[in-house]
Amino acid sequence: MSDSARSSALSNRVIGDPESKRVLVVDDEETIRLALSKFLRSRGYEAGVADSAKAALALLQKEGYSIMLCDIRMPGMSGLDLVPKARALNPDLAVIMLSAVNDIPTATESMSVGAMEYLTKPVDLLDLLAAIERVAHRRDLMVEQRNVERLITLEVEQRTVDVERGKRRLLAAVVDSLAHLVAMHEAKDPFLNGTTLRVTAVARAIAEVMGADDAVVEQVVIAARLHDVGKIALRDSVLNKQGALSPEEHDHVKDHVPIALEILAPLTALLDVLSYVRDHHEHWDGSGYPNGLLGEQISLGGRILCCADAFIALTSRRSYRPAMSLEDTVDYLSAHVGGLLDPAVYAALQTVVAERRVLGLTAD
């Protein structure tokens, strides 16, 4: 529904609605009921009558009224008892109390239970008409105020949804841009080209096999796309070195994790993703880096990325060795369960490979 349609739907309930000219007269004296209802009809109102509070409640349950003229003293339920029950059925009902006694405590109590006006009998008809017009106006103002408040609430909710949608689009654009930088960096090396895409596919499949909910799977995917973003700041001579790395070079490679966290730090909406990126080189036995976390101290996403990263590294061709087959890689990694790998994550990897959960996954 458009904003103009919502506004029209709400305001039409007040301006000229069918209830606005309907008055219910509640009095146990027949002469008073007939006289007041006849007068009201002569002034353009639609008047209903009830001879008791019980009868009034029955009418209010079936029909809509905007105003109720209510006697205070009636057999059975009094007018003072009727008013809160009537307004519970119709919160917009405007009530005028009628009493044969000009009694201040009773008038005060009438107002406290929800009446807007208090008139004494015999009622001057012109005074009654003026009172009806006053309470009708107050009722319309209250209903219209509530409608305006509802419109404001709807508008705020819509704007909040729009802002959140905009934030999600912006966040997705930033993630895509960073992932593109990673892909461009990998493309410079034929042995690394497409590595992150393959790690992402395997990480997603492992998370799904482990029964992670959709939100966690999405976070794992984002973390997989970004986990090596820190490598764009490392020296190519180290990343592309064919032989063994020196201790200094090995420490330089380790720097890609804190660098990644520094790059991703502004993405405060992705705190779980950042923890996965932080932990993707932590080992189940505590021998990993940067924090030497042990077992379930490591985030689930970090454990999944560690496994997917190792699997893709071994099934990818390097200048100094051929790629291992998928099955041989799974067998090889079995020796690292409980050391490098979380046993549960490794079991999920076995399922992913055995059931070919990742389409097109072959050793390079």
LUMMIGU-681700 format. One record per residue (C-alpha): x, y, z; residue in one letter; residue number from 1. Coordinates in Angstrom, 2 decimals, always signed. Layout:
% residues N
X|Y|Z|A|NUM
...
END
This chain:
% residues 364
+0.00|+0.00|+0.00|M|1
+1.37|+3.44|-0.95|S|2
+1.85|+6.24|+1.60|D|3
-1.14|+8.15|+0.19|S|4
-3.31|+5.03|+0.32|A|5
-2.30|+4.35|+3.94|R|6
-3.08|+7.97|+4.86|S|7
-6.48|+7.82|+3.18|S|8
-7.36|+4.48|+4.76|A|9
-6.69|+5.83|+8.24|L|10
-8.16|+9.34|+7.97|S|11
-11.38|+8.12|+6.33|N|12
-12.22|+6.36|+9.59|R|13
-12.59|+9.77|+11.19|V|14
-13.83|+12.21|+8.58|I|15
-17.41|+11.29|+7.81|G|16
-17.26|+7.72|+9.07|D|17
-20.61|+5.94|+9.59|P|18
-20.21|+5.91|+13.37|E|19
-19.67|+9.67|+13.73|S|20
-23.42|+10.46|+13.82|K|21
-24.57|+7.42|+15.81|R|22
-25.61|+7.95|+19.44|V|23
-26.70|+5.30|+21.94|L|24
-29.12|+6.46|+24.64|V|25
-28.98|+4.30|+27.78|V|26
-31.65|+4.99|+30.40|D|27
-34.06|+2.82|+32.34|D|28
-36.84|+5.42|+31.98|E|29
-38.71|+4.94|+28.72|E|30
-39.94|+8.53|+28.48|T|31
-36.41|+9.87|+28.66|I|32
-35.14|+7.36|+26.10|R|33
-37.89|+8.23|+23.65|L|34
-37.58|+11.99|+24.13|A|35
-33.82|+12.06|+23.71|L|36
-33.78|+9.69|+20.74|S|37
-36.52|+11.67|+18.98|K|38
-34.64|+14.92|+19.53|F|39
-31.40|+13.49|+18.25|L|40
-33.01|+12.14|+15.11|R|41
-34.52|+15.56|+14.44|S|42
-30.96|+16.95|+14.52|R|43
-29.61|+14.46|+12.00|G|44
-28.25|+11.82|+14.38|Y|45
-28.98|+8.11|+14.20|E|46
-30.11|+7.17|+17.70|A|47
-30.23|+3.75|+19.30|G|48
-31.77|+3.03|+22.71|V|49
-31.07|+0.59|+25.55|A|50
-33.06|+0.23|+28.79|D|51
-30.17|-1.20|+30.82|S|52
-26.40|-1.50|+30.94|A|53
-26.66|-5.14|+29.87|K|54
-28.72|-4.21|+26.82|A|55
-26.27|-1.43|+25.98|A|56
-23.33|-3.82|+26.00|L|57
-25.21|-6.19|+23.71|A|58
-25.82|-3.37|+21.23|L|59
-22.22|-2.15|+21.38|L|60
-21.00|-5.65|+20.54|Q|61
-23.14|-5.72|+17.41|K|62
-23.23|-2.10|+16.23|E|63
-20.88|+0.86|+16.04|G|64
-21.62|+4.04|+18.00|Y|65
-19.48|+7.13|+18.43|S|66
-21.33|+8.60|+21.46|I|67
-23.20|+7.15|+24.41|M|68
-25.62|+9.10|+26.64|L|69
-25.71|+7.11|+29.86|C|70
-27.83|+7.39|+32.99|D|71
-25.88|+6.81|+36.18|I|72
-28.47|+5.14|+38.39|R|73
-30.09|+2.13|+36.74|M|74
-31.29|-1.24|+38.08|P|75
-28.58|-3.88|+37.99|G|76
-25.35|-2.54|+36.57|M|77
-24.94|+1.21|+37.08|S|78
-23.80|+3.67|+34.46|G|79
-20.49|+4.05|+36.27|L|80
-19.91|+0.29|+35.95|D|81
-21.06|+0.31|+32.33|L|82
-18.66|+2.97|+31.03|V|83
-15.34|+1.07|+31.36|P|84
-16.94|-2.10|+29.93|K|85
-18.38|-0.12|+27.01|A|86
-15.06|+1.61|+26.28|R|87
-13.30|-1.74|+26.44|A|88
-15.54|-2.80|+23.53|L|89
-15.04|+0.52|+21.73|N|90
-12.10|+2.63|+22.94|P|91
-13.21|+5.51|+20.72|D|92
-16.64|+5.76|+22.36|L|93
-17.34|+9.26|+23.74|A|94
-19.53|+9.15|+26.86|V|95
-21.83|+11.76|+28.38|I|96
-23.19|+10.89|+31.83|M|97
-26.71|+11.90|+32.87|L|98
-27.73|+12.21|+36.51|S|99
-30.69|+13.50|+38.44|A|100
-28.32|+14.74|+41.15|V|101
-25.75|+17.51|+40.76|N|102
-23.17|+15.70|+42.84|D|103
-19.49|+16.67|+42.55|I|104
-18.06|+13.32|+43.79|P|105
-20.25|+11.44|+41.30|T|106
-19.24|+13.79|+38.50|A|107
-15.60|+13.29|+39.40|T|108
-16.00|+9.52|+39.44|E|109
-17.74|+9.67|+36.06|S|110
-14.75|+11.41|+34.55|M|111
-12.36|+8.96|+36.18|S|112
-14.06|+5.94|+34.54|V|113
-13.89|+7.53|+31.08|G|114
-16.83|+9.95|+30.64|A|115
-16.16|+13.25|+28.85|M|116
-19.18|+15.25|+30.04|E|117
-21.57|+15.20|+33.00|Y|118
-25.07|+16.69|+32.70|L|119
-27.89|+16.87|+35.24|T|120
-31.52|+16.01|+34.58|K|121
-33.76|+17.45|+33.40|P|122
-31.40|+18.10|+30.51|V|123
-31.70|+21.27|+28.49|D|124
-31.79|+19.98|+24.93|L|125
-29.65|+22.78|+23.53|L|126
-27.08|+22.15|+26.28|D|127
-27.21|+18.46|+25.42|L|128
-26.67|+19.20|+21.72|L|129
-23.71|+21.43|+22.54|A|130
-22.25|+18.72|+24.78|A|131
-22.68|+16.11|+22.04|I|132
-20.91|+18.35|+19.55|E|133
-18.07|+18.97|+22.02|R|134
-17.48|+15.29|+22.78|V|135
-17.83|+14.37|+19.10|A|136
-15.14|+16.90|+18.28|H|137
-12.88|+15.63|+21.08|R|138
-13.42|+12.05|+19.93|R|139
-12.53|+12.92|+16.34|D|140
-9.42|+14.74|+17.48|L|141
-8.29|+11.77|+19.60|M|142
-8.91|+9.27|+16.81|V|143
-7.19|+11.49|+14.28|E|144
-4.24|+11.98|+16.64|Q|145
-3.93|+8.23|+17.01|R|146
-4.09|+7.83|+13.24|N|147
-1.37|+10.44|+12.80|V|148
+0.75|+8.63|+15.39|E|149
+0.17|+5.37|+13.54|R|150
+1.16|+7.02|+10.26|L|151
+4.32|+8.37|+11.88|I|152
+5.08|+4.92|+13.28|T|153
+4.55|+3.36|+9.84|L|154
+6.75|+5.99|+8.25|E|155
+9.50|+5.48|+10.82|V|156
+9.29|+1.72|+10.38|E|157
+9.47|+2.08|+6.60|Q|158
+12.39|+4.47|+6.80|R|159
+14.14|+2.09|+9.19|T|160
+13.60|-0.77|+6.75|V|161
+14.91|+1.40|+3.90|D|162
+17.98|+2.41|+5.92|V|163
+18.72|-1.20|+6.87|E|164
+18.23|-2.28|+3.26|R|165
+20.59|+0.47|+2.16|G|166
+23.17|-0.58|+4.75|K|167
+22.96|-4.20|+3.54|R|168
+23.41|-3.11|-0.08|R|169
+26.39|-0.93|+0.84|L|170
+27.93|-3.71|+2.92|L|171
+27.48|-6.20|+0.08|A|172
+29.11|-3.74|-2.33|A|173
+32.10|-3.31|+0.00|V|174
+32.46|-7.08|+0.40|V|175
+32.25|-7.54|-3.37|D|176
+34.91|-4.87|-3.91|S|177
+37.30|-6.42|-1.40|L|178
+36.69|-9.90|-2.81|A|179
+37.44|-8.52|-6.28|H|180
+40.76|-7.16|-5.01|L|181
+41.62|-10.61|-3.66|V|182
+40.68|-12.24|-6.97|A|183
+42.81|-9.74|-8.92|M|184
+45.75|-10.37|-6.60|H|185
+45.43|-14.14|-7.03|E|186
+45.13|-13.79|-10.80|A|187
+48.74|-12.55|-10.95|K|188
+49.89|-16.07|-10.02|D|189
+48.64|-18.96|-12.19|P|190
+49.03|-21.33|-9.24|F|191
+46.81|-19.19|-6.97|L|192
+44.24|-18.00|-9.49|N|193
+40.71|-18.90|-8.28|G|194
+41.90|-20.22|-4.91|T|195
+39.50|-18.11|-2.85|T|196
+36.51|-19.13|-4.97|L|197
+37.31|-22.80|-4.38|R|198
+37.89|-22.29|-0.65|V|199
+34.54|-20.48|-0.46|T|200
+32.70|-23.32|-2.21|A|201
+34.19|-25.98|+0.08|V|202
+33.65|-23.90|+3.22|A|203
+29.99|-23.37|+2.32|R|204
+29.50|-27.10|+1.73|A|205
+31.17|-28.04|+5.03|I|206
+28.99|-25.56|+6.96|A|207
+25.84|-26.93|+5.33|E|208
+26.79|-30.55|+6.06|V|209
+27.38|-29.56|+9.70|M|210
+23.82|-28.24|+9.87|G|211
+24.70|-24.58|+10.36|A|212
+21.74|-22.24|+9.98|D|213
+21.47|-19.97|+6.93|D|214
+22.87|-16.93|+8.75|A|215
+26.00|-18.81|+9.82|V|216
+26.47|-20.28|+6.34|V|217
+26.26|-16.78|+4.89|E|218
+28.85|-15.52|+7.40|Q|219
+31.18|-18.42|+6.56|V|220
+30.86|-17.60|+2.86|V|221
+31.67|-13.91|+3.39|I|222
+34.63|-14.81|+5.63|A|223
+35.91|-17.28|+3.01|A|224
+35.75|-14.61|+0.32|R|225
+37.73|-12.19|+2.47|L|226
+40.01|-14.42|+4.56|H|227
+43.12|-13.74|+2.48|D|228
+42.51|-10.04|+1.84|V|229
+45.56|-9.26|+3.98|G|230
+47.83|-10.92|+1.41|K|231
+47.37|-8.00|-0.97|I|232
+49.78|-6.10|+1.32|A|233
+52.48|-8.82|+1.37|L|234
+55.58|-8.88|-0.79|R|235
+55.11|-10.76|-4.05|D|236
+58.65|-12.09|-3.76|S|237
+57.61|-13.94|-0.62|V|238
+54.20|-15.10|-1.82|L|239
+55.60|-16.41|-5.11|N|240
+58.79|-17.94|-3.69|K|241
+59.21|-21.53|-4.88|Q|242
+61.51|-22.76|-2.17|G|243
+61.17|-22.92|+1.59|A|244
+60.51|-19.67|+3.41|L|245
+62.98|-18.21|+5.87|S|246
+61.79|-17.54|+9.45|P|247
+61.49|-13.82|+8.59|E|248
+59.52|-14.60|+5.45|E|249
+57.28|-16.98|+7.36|H|250
+56.56|-14.25|+9.92|D|251
+55.85|-11.87|+7.05|H|252
+53.22|-14.27|+5.68|V|253
+51.63|-14.55|+9.12|K|254
+51.12|-10.79|+9.04|D|255
+48.33|-11.23|+6.51|H|256
+45.90|-12.07|+9.33|V|257
+46.30|-8.83|+11.37|P|258
+46.47|-6.88|+8.12|I|259
+43.16|-8.44|+7.03|A|260
+41.58|-7.52|+10.37|L|261
+42.82|-3.96|+10.00|E|262
+41.35|-3.71|+6.50|I|263
+38.03|-5.21|+7.61|L|264
+37.79|-3.36|+10.95|A|265
+35.33|-0.71|+9.63|P|266
+32.83|-3.47|+8.80|L|267
+31.40|-3.47|+12.32|T|268
+28.24|-5.24|+11.16|A|269
+30.36|-8.33|+10.39|L|270
+31.81|-9.09|+13.82|L|271
+31.30|-12.86|+13.44|D|272
+32.87|-12.75|+9.99|V|273
+35.88|-10.90|+11.41|L|274
+36.31|-13.58|+14.07|S|275
+36.27|-16.27|+11.37|Y|276
+38.94|-14.41|+9.39|V|277
+41.00|-13.93|+12.57|R|278
+40.85|-17.66|+13.37|D|279
+41.38|-19.28|+9.98|H|280
+45.01|-20.21|+10.81|H|281
+44.28|-21.40|+14.34|E|282
+44.79|-25.16|+14.88|H|283
+42.59|-27.48|+16.91|W|284
+45.58|-28.44|+19.11|D|285
+46.50|-24.81|+19.85|G|286
+49.59|-24.70|+17.60|S|287
+48.18|-22.15|+15.14|G|288
+48.35|-18.36|+14.92|Y|289
+47.86|-15.49|+15.65|P|290
+46.50|-16.30|+19.14|N|291
+47.26|-19.98|+19.68|G|292
+43.59|-20.76|+20.40|L|293
+42.70|-24.32|+21.38|L|294
+39.71|-26.49|+20.37|G|295
+36.37|-24.74|+20.63|E|296
+38.05|-21.50|+21.63|Q|297
+38.38|-21.20|+17.86|I|298
+35.26|-19.90|+16.16|S|299
+33.34|-22.47|+14.14|L|300
+33.86|-20.42|+10.99|G|301
+37.59|-20.29|+11.67|G|302
+37.75|-24.08|+12.03|R|303
+35.80|-24.53|+8.79|I|304
+38.05|-22.11|+6.88|L|305
+41.18|-23.82|+8.20|C|306
+39.97|-27.15|+6.83|C|307
+38.75|-25.77|+3.50|A|308
+41.98|-23.78|+3.04|D|309
+44.15|-26.84|+3.70|A|310
+42.04|-29.01|+1.38|F|311
+42.21|-26.53|-1.52|I|312
+45.94|-25.94|-1.00|A|313
+46.65|-29.67|-1.31|L|314
+44.35|-30.22|-4.29|T|315
+45.88|-27.28|-6.18|S|316
+48.95|-27.58|-8.38|R|317
+52.07|-25.73|-7.34|R|318
+55.30|-25.05|-9.23|S|319
+57.12|-27.50|-6.96|Y|320
+54.51|-30.31|-6.82|R|321
+51.44|-31.67|-8.62|P|322
+47.96|-31.47|-7.18|A|323
+46.78|-34.34|-4.97|M|324
+43.55|-36.12|-5.84|S|325
+40.47|-35.34|-3.79|L|326
+40.42|-38.75|-2.11|E|327
+44.18|-38.78|-1.46|D|328
+43.86|-35.33|+0.12|T|329
+41.10|-36.49|+2.45|V|330
+43.24|-39.50|+3.43|D|331
+46.28|-37.29|+3.96|Y|332
+44.34|-34.87|+6.17|L|333
+43.11|-37.73|+8.37|S|334
+46.54|-37.74|+10.01|A|335
+46.00|-34.12|+11.02|H|336
+42.63|-34.62|+12.74|V|337
+42.94|-33.45|+16.33|G|338
+46.04|-31.46|+15.42|G|339
+45.40|-29.07|+12.57|L|340
+41.74|-29.95|+12.15|L|341
+38.59|-30.13|+14.25|D|342
+37.38|-33.79|+14.02|P|343
+33.78|-32.72|+13.37|A|344
+34.81|-30.37|+10.57|V|345
+36.99|-33.07|+9.00|Y|346
+34.07|-35.52|+9.10|A|347
+31.96|-32.95|+7.25|A|348
+34.73|-32.56|+4.64|L|349
+34.69|-36.32|+4.11|Q|350
+30.96|-36.11|+3.35|T|351
+31.44|-33.14|+1.02|V|352
+34.03|-35.04|-1.03|V|353
+32.30|-38.43|-0.95|A|354
+28.99|-36.95|-2.06|E|355
+30.57|-34.44|-4.45|R|356
+28.70|-31.61|-2.71|R|357
+30.76|-29.02|-4.64|V|358
+30.08|-29.13|-8.37|L|359
+33.15|-29.08|-10.58|G|360
+35.51|-29.70|-7.67|L|361
+38.53|-31.52|-9.11|T|362
+42.20|-31.51|-8.31|A|363
+44.12|-28.91|-10.35|D|364
END
